[in-house]
Amino acid sequence: HFIQALIYVGVHALIAVLSYLVLVGDIKRIELKPVAGQ
């Protein structure tokens, strides 16, 4: 079951990275709006 555990952790790691990139992308967009307004 060691391989299954690695796959389980790997899948969650990819999901975490994708979610992080999406959240950071949204935050950057929100922070750039006031700067562009100035």
Biopython code that builds the backbone (N, CA, C, O; Angstrom):
import numpy as np
from Bio.PDB.StructureBuilder import StructureBuilder

atoms = [
    (1, "HIS", "N", (0.834, -1.214, 0.000)),
    (1, "HIS", "CA", (0.000, 0.000, 0.000)),
    (1, "HIS", "C", (0.872, 1.269, 0.000)),
    (1, "HIS", "O", (0.358, 2.388, 0.009)),
    (2, "PHE", "N", (2.173, 1.074, -0.010)),
    (2, "PHE", "CA", (3.069, 2.240, 0.039)),
    (2, "PHE", "C", (2.905, 3.093, -1.214)),
    (2, "PHE", "O", (2.902, 4.322, -1.144)),
    (3, "ILE", "N", (2.768, 2.422, -2.371)),
    (3, "ILE", "CA", (2.613, 3.169, -3.632)),
    (3, "ILE", "C", (1.296, 3.941, -3.618)),
    (3, "ILE", "O", (1.240, 5.088, -4.060)),
    (4, "GLN", "N", (0.245, 3.314, -3.113)),
    (4, "GLN", "CA", (-1.054, 3.989, -3.046)),
    (4, "GLN", "C", (-0.963, 5.224, -2.166)),
    (4, "GLN", "O", (-1.585, 6.245, -2.459)),
    (5, "ALA", "N", (-0.190, 5.135, -1.088)),
    (5, "ALA", "CA", (-0.023, 6.279, -0.186)),
    (5, "ALA", "C", (0.708, 7.407, -0.908)),
    (5, "ALA", "O", (0.350, 8.576, -0.764)),
    (6, "LEU", "N", (1.729, 7.056, -1.680)),
    (6, "LEU", "CA", (2.479, 8.077, -2.429)),
    (6, "LEU", "C", (1.567, 8.768, -3.436)),
    (6, "LEU", "O", (1.601, 9.990, -3.574)),
    (7, "ILE", "N", (0.754, 7.983, -4.138)),
    (7, "ILE", "CA", (-0.172, 8.558, -5.125)),
    (7, "ILE", "C", (-1.167, 9.481, -4.418)),
    (7, "ILE", "O", (-1.456, 10.576, -4.900)),
    (8, "TYR", "N", (-1.692, 9.029, -3.264)),
    (8, "TYR", "CA", (-2.661, 9.825, -2.499)),
    (8, "TYR", "C", (-2.055, 11.164, -2.096)),
    (8, "TYR", "O", (-2.683, 12.211, -2.251)),
    (9, "VAL", "N", (-0.830, 11.122, -1.578)),
    (9, "VAL", "CA", (-0.154, 12.355, -1.152)),
    (9, "VAL", "C", (0.174, 13.222, -2.362)),
    (9, "VAL", "O", (0.034, 14.444, -2.308)),
    (10, "GLY", "N", (0.609, 12.595, -3.451)),
    (10, "GLY", "CA", (0.966, 13.341, -4.660)),
    (10, "GLY", "C", (-0.232, 14.077, -5.241)),
    (10, "GLY", "O", (-0.121, 15.238, -5.635)),
    (11, "VAL", "N", (-1.365, 13.410, -5.295)),
    (11, "VAL", "CA", (-2.577, 14.039, -5.843)),
    (11, "VAL", "C", (-2.977, 15.241, -4.994)),
    (11, "VAL", "O", (-3.288, 16.306, -5.526)),
    (12, "HIS", "N", (-2.969, 15.069, -3.680)),
    (12, "HIS", "CA", (-3.338, 16.178, -2.794)),
    (12, "HIS", "C", (-2.337, 17.316, -2.893)),
    (12, "HIS", "O", (-2.705, 18.485, -2.772)),
    (13, "ALA", "N", (-1.068, 16.977, -3.113)),
    (13, "ALA", "CA", (-0.033, 18.006, -3.253)),
    (13, "ALA", "C", (-0.303, 18.833, -4.509)),
    (13, "ALA", "O", (-0.196, 20.059, -4.481)),
    (14, "LEU", "N", (-0.654, 18.164, -5.612)),
    (14, "LEU", "CA", (-0.945, 18.879, -6.861)),
    (14, "LEU", "C", (-2.162, 19.782, -6.680)),
    (14, "LEU", "O", (-2.164, 20.929, -7.128)),
    (15, "ILE", "N", (-3.198, 19.257, -6.020)),
    (15, "ILE", "CA", (-4.408, 20.053, -5.783)),
    (15, "ILE", "C", (-4.074, 21.273, -4.925)),
    (15, "ILE", "O", (-4.569, 22.370, -5.180)),
    (16, "ALA", "N", (-3.235, 21.079, -3.910)),
    (16, "ALA", "CA", (-2.853, 22.184, -3.024)),
    (16, "ALA", "C", (-2.088, 23.247, -3.802)),
    (16, "ALA", "O", (-2.321, 24.442, -3.618)),
    (17, "VAL", "N", (-1.173, 22.816, -4.672)),
    (17, "VAL", "CA", (-0.382, 23.767, -5.470)),
    (17, "VAL", "C", (-1.292, 24.539, -6.419)),
    (17, "VAL", "O", (-1.171, 25.758, -6.537)),
    (18, "LEU", "N", (-2.206, 23.838, -7.098)),
    (18, "LEU", "CA", (-3.117, 24.508, -8.035)),
    (18, "LEU", "C", (-4.003, 25.500, -7.286)),
    (18, "LEU", "O", (-4.209, 26.623, -7.745)),
    (19, "SER", "N", (-4.526, 25.086, -6.133)),
    (19, "SER", "CA", (-5.380, 25.976, -5.338)),
    (19, "SER", "C", (-4.582, 27.198, -4.883)),
    (19, "SER", "O", (-5.096, 28.317, -4.882)),
    (20, "TYR", "N", (-3.318, 26.976, -4.496)),
    (20, "TYR", "CA", (-2.463, 28.085, -4.039)),
    (20, "TYR", "C", (-2.246, 29.079, -5.176)),
    (20, "TYR", "O", (-2.329, 30.291, -4.979)),
    (21, "LEU", "N", (-1.964, 28.548, -6.375)),
    (21, "LEU", "CA", (-1.723, 29.425, -7.528)),
    (21, "LEU", "C", (-2.983, 30.232, -7.855)),
    (21, "LEU", "O", (-2.900, 31.419, -8.171)),
    (22, "VAL", "N", (-4.140, 29.587, -7.778)),
    (22, "VAL", "CA", (-5.405, 30.281, -8.080)),
    (22, "VAL", "C", (-5.654, 31.386, -7.055)),
    (22, "VAL", "O", (-6.023, 32.503, -7.416)),
    (23, "LEU", "N", (-5.448, 31.066, -5.766)),
    (23, "LEU", "CA", (-5.675, 32.062, -4.712)),
    (23, "LEU", "C", (-4.688, 33.212, -4.842)),
    (23, "LEU", "O", (-5.082, 34.373, -4.736)),
    (24, "VAL", "N", (-3.432, 32.916, -5.067)),
    (24, "VAL", "CA", (-2.411, 33.963, -5.199)),
    (24, "VAL", "C", (-2.710, 34.816, -6.427)),
    (24, "VAL", "O", (-2.539, 36.035, -6.392)),
    (25, "GLY", "N", (-3.156, 34.188, -7.508)),
    (25, "GLY", "CA", (-3.489, 34.932, -8.722)),
    (25, "GLY", "C", (-4.617, 35.914, -8.448)),
    (25, "GLY", "O", (-4.557, 37.059, -8.895)),
    (26, "ASP", "N", (-5.642, 35.487, -7.722)),
    (26, "ASP", "CA", (-6.761, 36.373, -7.407)),
    (26, "ASP", "C", (-6.295, 37.519, -6.509)),
    (26, "ASP", "O", (-6.695, 38.666, -6.702)),
    (27, "ILE", "N", (-5.452, 37.204, -5.530)),
    (27, "ILE", "CA", (-4.970, 38.235, -4.600)),
    (27, "ILE", "C", (-4.148, 39.274, -5.361)),
    (27, "ILE", "O", (-4.284, 40.472, -5.114)),
    (28, "LYS", "N", (-3.308, 38.831, -6.273)),
    (28, "LYS", "CA", (-2.477, 39.764, -7.044)),
    (28, "LYS", "C", (-3.367, 40.683, -7.881)),
    (28, "LYS", "O", (-3.105, 41.881, -7.979)),
    (29, "ARG", "N", (-4.413, 40.123, -8.480)),
    (29, "ARG", "CA", (-5.316, 40.935, -9.303)),
    (29, "ARG", "C", (-5.976, 42.015, -8.445)),
    (29, "ARG", "O", (-6.075, 43.170, -8.857)),
    (30, "ILE", "N", (-6.425, 41.630, -7.252)),
    (30, "ILE", "CA", (-7.097, 42.580, -6.359)),
    (30, "ILE", "C", (-6.125, 43.670, -5.917)),
    (30, "ILE", "O", (-6.506, 44.837, -5.823)),
    (31, "GLU", "N", (-4.863, 43.299, -5.643)),
    (31, "GLU", "CA", (-3.874, 44.275, -5.175)),
    (31, "GLU", "C", (-3.445, 45.207, -6.304)),
    (31, "GLU", "O", (-3.090, 46.359, -6.052)),
    (32, "LEU", "N", (-3.473, 44.722, -7.545)),
    (32, "LEU", "CA", (-3.020, 45.539, -8.675)),
    (32, "LEU", "C", (-4.076, 46.569, -9.083)),
    (32, "LEU", "O", (-3.738, 47.585, -9.691)),
    (33, "LYS", "N", (-5.342, 46.326, -8.760)),
    (33, "LYS", "CA", (-6.406, 47.261, -9.161)),
    (33, "LYS", "C", (-6.210, 48.659, -8.555)),
    (33, "LYS", "O", (-6.249, 49.635, -9.305)),
    (34, "PRO", "N", (-6.003, 48.807, -7.237)),
    (34, "PRO", "CA", (-5.801, 50.144, -6.644)),
    (34, "PRO", "C", (-4.577, 50.832, -7.237)),
    (34, "PRO", "O", (-4.601, 52.043, -7.456)),
    (35, "VAL", "N", (-3.510, 50.083, -7.500)),
    (35, "VAL", "CA", (-2.282, 50.655, -8.056)),
    (35, "VAL", "C", (-2.573, 51.225, -9.440)),
    (35, "VAL", "O", (-2.100, 52.310, -9.780)),
    (36, "ALA", "N", (-3.349, 50.495, -10.240)),
    (36, "ALA", "CA", (-3.670, 50.961, -11.592)),
    (36, "ALA", "C", (-4.585, 52.184, -11.512)),
    (36, "ALA", "O", (-4.531, 53.062, -12.373)),
    (37, "GLY", "N", (-5.432, 52.239, -10.467)),
    (37, "GLY", "CA", (-6.348, 53.371, -10.305)),
    (37, "GLY", "C", (-5.597, 54.655, -10.004)),
    (37, "GLY", "O", (-6.019, 55.737, -10.414)),
    (38, "GLN", "N", (-4.494, 54.541, -9.297)),
    (38, "GLN", "CA", (-3.713, 55.734, -8.944)),
    (38, "GLN", "C", (-3.045, 56.290, -10.189)),
    (38, "GLN", "O", (-2.339, 57.295, -10.115)),
]
sb = StructureBuilder()
sb.init_structure("model")
sb.init_model(0)
sb.init_chain("A")
sb.init_seg("    ")
for serial, (resi, resn, name, xyz) in enumerate(atoms, 1):
    if name == "N":
        sb.init_residue(resn, " ", resi, " ")
    sb.init_atom(name, np.array(xyz, "f"), 0.0, 1.0, " ", f" {name:<3s}", serial, name[0])
structure = sb.get_structure()
